[in-house]
Amino acid sequence: MKDTTTPKLPKTTTIPIATISPTTKPSTTMLPIQK
């Protein structure tokens, strides 16, 4: 749970990418964000 151990969070990375690419299906975008 330490941020120092995981500098790059896959969840946080998926959120911006999904928002930047609206072309992708909304269902697929919400799935990674919820995880």
mmCIF file of the N, C-alpha and C atoms, coordinates in Angstrom:
data_MODEL
# 
_entry.id   MODEL 
# 
loop_
_atom_site.group_PDB 
_atom_site.id 
_atom_site.type_symbol 
_atom_site.label_atom_id 
_atom_site.label_alt_id 
_atom_site.label_comp_id 
_atom_site.label_asym_id 
_atom_site.label_entity_id 
_atom_site.label_seq_id 
_atom_site.pdbx_PDB_ins_code 
_atom_site.Cartn_x 
_atom_site.Cartn_y 
_atom_site.Cartn_z 
_atom_site.occupancy 
_atom_site.B_iso_or_equiv 
_atom_site.pdbx_formal_charge 
_atom_site.auth_seq_id 
_atom_site.auth_comp_id 
_atom_site.auth_asym_id 
_atom_site.auth_atom_id 
_atom_site.pdbx_PDB_model_num 
ATOM 1   N N  . MET A 1 1  ? 0.836   -1.211 0.000   1.00 0.00 ? 1  MET A N  1 
ATOM 2   C CA . MET A 1 1  ? 0.000   0.000  0.000   1.00 0.00 ? 1  MET A CA 1 
ATOM 3   C C  . MET A 1 1  ? 0.872   1.262  0.000   1.00 0.00 ? 1  MET A C  1 
ATOM 4   N N  . LYS A 1 2  ? 2.180   1.035  -0.052  1.00 0.00 ? 2  LYS A N  1 
ATOM 5   C CA . LYS A 1 2  ? 3.086   2.184  -0.033  1.00 0.00 ? 2  LYS A CA 1 
ATOM 6   C C  . LYS A 1 2  ? 3.271   2.727  -1.440  1.00 0.00 ? 2  LYS A C  1 
ATOM 7   N N  . ASP A 1 3  ? 3.052   4.018  -1.608  1.00 0.00 ? 3  ASP A N  1 
ATOM 8   C CA . ASP A 1 3  ? 3.188   4.624  -2.934  1.00 0.00 ? 3  ASP A CA 1 
ATOM 9   C C  . ASP A 1 3  ? 4.639   4.568  -3.410  1.00 0.00 ? 3  ASP A C  1 
ATOM 10  N N  . THR A 1 4  ? 5.573   4.572  -2.453  1.00 0.00 ? 4  THR A N  1 
ATOM 11  C CA . THR A 1 4  ? 6.983   4.542  -2.810  1.00 0.00 ? 4  THR A CA 1 
ATOM 12  C C  . THR A 1 4  ? 7.349   3.214  -3.470  1.00 0.00 ? 4  THR A C  1 
ATOM 13  N N  . THR A 1 5  ? 6.681   2.152  -3.048  1.00 0.00 ? 5  THR A N  1 
ATOM 14  C CA . THR A 1 5  ? 6.978   0.834  -3.618  1.00 0.00 ? 5  THR A CA 1 
ATOM 15  C C  . THR A 1 5  ? 6.452   0.743  -5.042  1.00 0.00 ? 5  THR A C  1 
ATOM 16  N N  . THR A 1 6  ? 5.307   1.356  -5.290  1.00 0.00 ? 6  THR A N  1 
ATOM 17  C CA . THR A 1 6  ? 4.721   1.306  -6.635  1.00 0.00 ? 6  THR A CA 1 
ATOM 18  C C  . THR A 1 6  ? 4.598   2.718  -7.196  1.00 0.00 ? 6  THR A C  1 
ATOM 19  N N  . PRO A 1 7  ? 5.671   3.210  -7.828  1.00 0.00 ? 7  PRO A N  1 
ATOM 20  C CA . PRO A 1 7  ? 5.662   4.560  -8.397  1.00 0.00 ? 7  PRO A CA 1 
ATOM 21  C C  . PRO A 1 7  ? 4.697   4.664  -9.572  1.00 0.00 ? 7  PRO A C  1 
ATOM 22  N N  . LYS A 1 8  ? 4.579   3.565  -10.324 1.00 0.00 ? 8  LYS A N  1 
ATOM 23  C CA . LYS A 1 8  ? 3.687   3.578  -11.483 1.00 0.00 ? 8  LYS A CA 1 
ATOM 24  C C  . LYS A 1 8  ? 2.494   2.671  -11.215 1.00 0.00 ? 8  LYS A C  1 
ATOM 25  N N  . LEU A 1 9  ? 1.344   3.269  -11.007 1.00 0.00 ? 9  LEU A N  1 
ATOM 26  C CA . LEU A 1 9  ? 0.148   2.478  -10.740 1.00 0.00 ? 9  LEU A CA 1 
ATOM 27  C C  . LEU A 1 9  ? -0.592  2.200  -12.034 1.00 0.00 ? 9  LEU A C  1 
ATOM 28  N N  . PRO A 1 10 ? -0.852  0.927  -12.340 1.00 0.00 ? 10 PRO A N  1 
ATOM 29  C CA . PRO A 1 10 ? -1.557  0.548  -13.575 1.00 0.00 ? 10 PRO A CA 1 
ATOM 30  C C  . PRO A 1 10 ? -2.969  1.113  -13.606 1.00 0.00 ? 10 PRO A C  1 
ATOM 31  N N  . LYS A 1 11 ? -3.612  1.189  -12.440 1.00 0.00 ? 11 LYS A N  1 
ATOM 32  C CA . LYS A 1 11 ? -4.981  1.710  -12.374 1.00 0.00 ? 11 LYS A CA 1 
ATOM 33  C C  . LYS A 1 11 ? -4.996  3.186  -12.765 1.00 0.00 ? 11 LYS A C  1 
ATOM 34  N N  . THR A 1 12 ? -4.061  3.959  -12.194 1.00 0.00 ? 12 THR A N  1 
ATOM 35  C CA . THR A 1 12 ? -4.028  5.388  -12.487 1.00 0.00 ? 12 THR A CA 1 
ATOM 36  C C  . THR A 1 12 ? -3.685  5.640  -13.947 1.00 0.00 ? 12 THR A C  1 
ATOM 37  N N  . THR A 1 13 ? -2.871  4.758  -14.512 1.00 0.00 ? 13 THR A N  1 
ATOM 38  C CA . THR A 1 13 ? -2.474  4.914  -15.912 1.00 0.00 ? 13 THR A CA 1 
ATOM 39  C C  . THR A 1 13 ? -3.631  4.617  -16.851 1.00 0.00 ? 13 THR A C  1 
ATOM 40  N N  . THR A 1 14 ? -4.485  3.678  -16.454 1.00 0.00 ? 14 THR A N  1 
ATOM 41  C CA . THR A 1 14 ? -5.606  3.284  -17.312 1.00 0.00 ? 14 THR A CA 1 
ATOM 42  C C  . THR A 1 14 ? -6.671  4.372  -17.357 1.00 0.00 ? 14 THR A C  1 
ATOM 43  N N  . ILE A 1 15 ? -6.832  5.107  -16.258 1.00 0.00 ? 15 ILE A N  1 
ATOM 44  C CA . ILE A 1 15 ? -7.864  6.149  -16.201 1.00 0.00 ? 15 ILE A CA 1 
ATOM 45  C C  . ILE A 1 15 ? -7.598  7.267  -17.216 1.00 0.00 ? 15 ILE A C  1 
ATOM 46  N N  . PRO A 1 16 ? -6.386  7.862  -17.228 1.00 0.00 ? 16 PRO A N  1 
ATOM 47  C CA . PRO A 1 16 ? -6.114  8.949  -18.174 1.00 0.00 ? 16 PRO A CA 1 
ATOM 48  C C  . PRO A 1 16 ? -6.149  8.478  -19.623 1.00 0.00 ? 16 PRO A C  1 
ATOM 49  N N  . ILE A 1 17 ? -5.613  7.306  -19.882 1.00 0.00 ? 17 ILE A N  1 
ATOM 50  C CA . ILE A 1 17 ? -5.578  6.773  -21.250 1.00 0.00 ? 17 ILE A CA 1 
ATOM 51  C C  . ILE A 1 17 ? -6.993  6.590  -21.789 1.00 0.00 ? 17 ILE A C  1 
ATOM 52  N N  . ALA A 1 18 ? -7.873  6.054  -20.942 1.00 0.00 ? 18 ALA A N  1 
ATOM 53  C CA . ALA A 1 18 ? -9.246  5.806  -21.371 1.00 0.00 ? 18 ALA A CA 1 
ATOM 54  C C  . ALA A 1 18 ? -9.951  7.131  -21.645 1.00 0.00 ? 18 ALA A C  1 
ATOM 55  N N  . THR A 1 19 ? -9.655  8.143  -20.823 1.00 0.00 ? 19 THR A N  1 
ATOM 56  C CA . THR A 1 19 ? -10.302 9.439  -20.994 1.00 0.00 ? 19 THR A CA 1 
ATOM 57  C C  . THR A 1 19 ? -9.794  10.132 -22.252 1.00 0.00 ? 19 THR A C  1 
ATOM 58  N N  . ILE A 1 20 ? -8.520  9.934  -22.560 1.00 0.00 ? 20 ILE A N  1 
ATOM 59  C CA . ILE A 1 20 ? -7.932  10.573 -23.741 1.00 0.00 ? 20 ILE A CA 1 
ATOM 60  C C  . ILE A 1 20 ? -8.469  9.932  -25.015 1.00 0.00 ? 20 ILE A C  1 
ATOM 61  N N  . SER A 1 21 ? -8.712  8.634  -24.982 1.00 0.00 ? 21 SER A N  1 
ATOM 62  C CA . SER A 1 21 ? -9.211  7.937  -26.170 1.00 0.00 ? 21 SER A CA 1 
ATOM 63  C C  . SER A 1 21 ? -10.692 7.592  -26.014 1.00 0.00 ? 21 SER A C  1 
ATOM 64  N N  . PRO A 1 22 ? -11.574 8.520  -26.369 1.00 0.00 ? 22 PRO A N  1 
ATOM 65  C CA . PRO A 1 22 ? -13.029 8.301  -26.261 1.00 0.00 ? 22 PRO A CA 1 
ATOM 66  C C  . PRO A 1 22 ? -13.525 7.346  -27.333 1.00 0.00 ? 22 PRO A C  1 
ATOM 67  N N  . THR A 1 23 ? -12.666 7.068  -28.306 1.00 0.00 ? 23 THR A N  1 
ATOM 68  C CA . THR A 1 23 ? -13.046 6.169  -29.394 1.00 0.00 ? 23 THR A CA 1 
ATOM 69  C C  . THR A 1 23 ? -13.307 4.761  -28.862 1.00 0.00 ? 23 THR A C  1 
ATOM 70  N N  . THR A 1 24 ? -12.637 4.420  -27.760 1.00 0.00 ? 24 THR A N  1 
ATOM 71  C CA . THR A 1 24 ? -12.830 3.095  -27.185 1.00 0.00 ? 24 THR A CA 1 
ATOM 72  C C  . THR A 1 24 ? -14.219 2.989  -26.558 1.00 0.00 ? 24 THR A C  1 
ATOM 73  N N  . LYS A 1 25 ? -14.720 1.781  -26.452 1.00 0.00 ? 25 LYS A N  1 
ATOM 74  C CA . LYS A 1 25 ? -16.060 1.572  -25.882 1.00 0.00 ? 25 LYS A CA 1 
ATOM 75  C C  . LYS A 1 25 ? -16.088 2.029  -24.423 1.00 0.00 ? 25 LYS A C  1 
ATOM 76  N N  . PRO A 1 26 ? -17.169 2.677  -23.995 1.00 0.00 ? 26 PRO A N  1 
ATOM 77  C CA . PRO A 1 26 ? -17.304 3.170  -22.616 1.00 0.00 ? 26 PRO A CA 1 
ATOM 78  C C  . PRO A 1 26 ? -17.284 2.020  -21.610 1.00 0.00 ? 26 PRO A C  1 
ATOM 79  N N  . SER A 1 27 ? -17.815 0.874  -22.010 1.00 0.00 ? 27 SER A N  1 
ATOM 80  C CA . SER A 1 27 ? -17.852 -0.284 -21.105 1.00 0.00 ? 27 SER A CA 1 
ATOM 81  C C  . SER A 1 27 ? -16.434 -0.722 -20.757 1.00 0.00 ? 27 SER A C  1 
ATOM 82  N N  . THR A 1 28 ? -15.565 -0.765 -21.767 1.00 0.00 ? 28 THR A N  1 
ATOM 83  C CA . THR A 1 28 ? -14.185 -1.182 -21.535 1.00 0.00 ? 28 THR A CA 1 
ATOM 84  C C  . THR A 1 28 ? -13.443 -0.144 -20.701 1.00 0.00 ? 28 THR A C  1 
ATOM 85  N N  . THR A 1 29 ? -13.831 1.119  -20.844 1.00 0.00 ? 29 THR A N  1 
ATOM 86  C CA . THR A 1 29 ? -13.162 2.181  -20.104 1.00 0.00 ? 29 THR A CA 1 
ATOM 87  C C  . THR A 1 29 ? -13.525 2.126  -18.625 1.00 0.00 ? 29 THR A C  1 
ATOM 88  N N  . MET A 1 30 ? -14.767 1.795  -18.324 1.00 0.00 ? 30 MET A N  1 
ATOM 89  C CA . MET A 1 30 ? -15.216 1.768  -16.931 1.00 0.00 ? 30 MET A CA 1 
ATOM 90  C C  . MET A 1 30 ? -14.685 0.534  -16.203 1.00 0.00 ? 30 MET A C  1 
ATOM 91  N N  . LEU A 1 31 ? -14.467 -0.549 -16.930 1.00 0.00 ? 31 LEU A N  1 
ATOM 92  C CA . LEU A 1 31 ? -13.984 -1.779 -16.306 1.00 0.00 ? 31 LEU A CA 1 
ATOM 93  C C  . LEU A 1 31 ? -12.644 -1.587 -15.597 1.00 0.00 ? 31 LEU A C  1 
ATOM 94  N N  . PRO A 1 32 ? -11.606 -1.070 -16.287 1.00 0.00 ? 32 PRO A N  1 
ATOM 95  C CA . PRO A 1 32 ? -10.302 -0.886 -15.634 1.00 0.00 ? 32 PRO A CA 1 
ATOM 96  C C  . PRO A 1 32 ? -10.348 0.130  -14.502 1.00 0.00 ? 32 PRO A C  1 
ATOM 97  N N  . ILE A 1 33 ? -11.192 1.139  -14.633 1.00 0.00 ? 33 ILE A N  1 
ATOM 98  C CA . ILE A 1 33 ? -11.284 2.185  -13.612 1.00 0.00 ? 33 ILE A CA 1 
ATOM 99  C C  . ILE A 1 33 ? -11.861 1.615  -12.316 1.00 0.00 ? 33 ILE A C  1 
ATOM 100 N N  . GLN A 1 34 ? -12.836 0.725  -12.440 1.00 0.00 ? 34 GLN A N  1 
ATOM 101 C CA . GLN A 1 34 ? -13.454 0.145  -11.249 1.00 0.00 ? 34 GLN A CA 1 
ATOM 102 C C  . GLN A 1 34 ? -12.493 -0.781 -10.519 1.00 0.00 ? 34 GLN A C  1 
ATOM 103 N N  . LYS A 1 35 ? -11.635 -1.467 -11.263 1.00 0.00 ? 35 LYS A N  1 
ATOM 104 C CA . LYS A 1 35 ? -10.713 -2.412 -10.632 1.00 0.00 ? 35 LYS A CA 1 
ATOM 105 C C  . LYS A 1 35 ? -9.753  -1.687 -9.706  1.00 0.00 ? 35 LYS A C  1 
# 
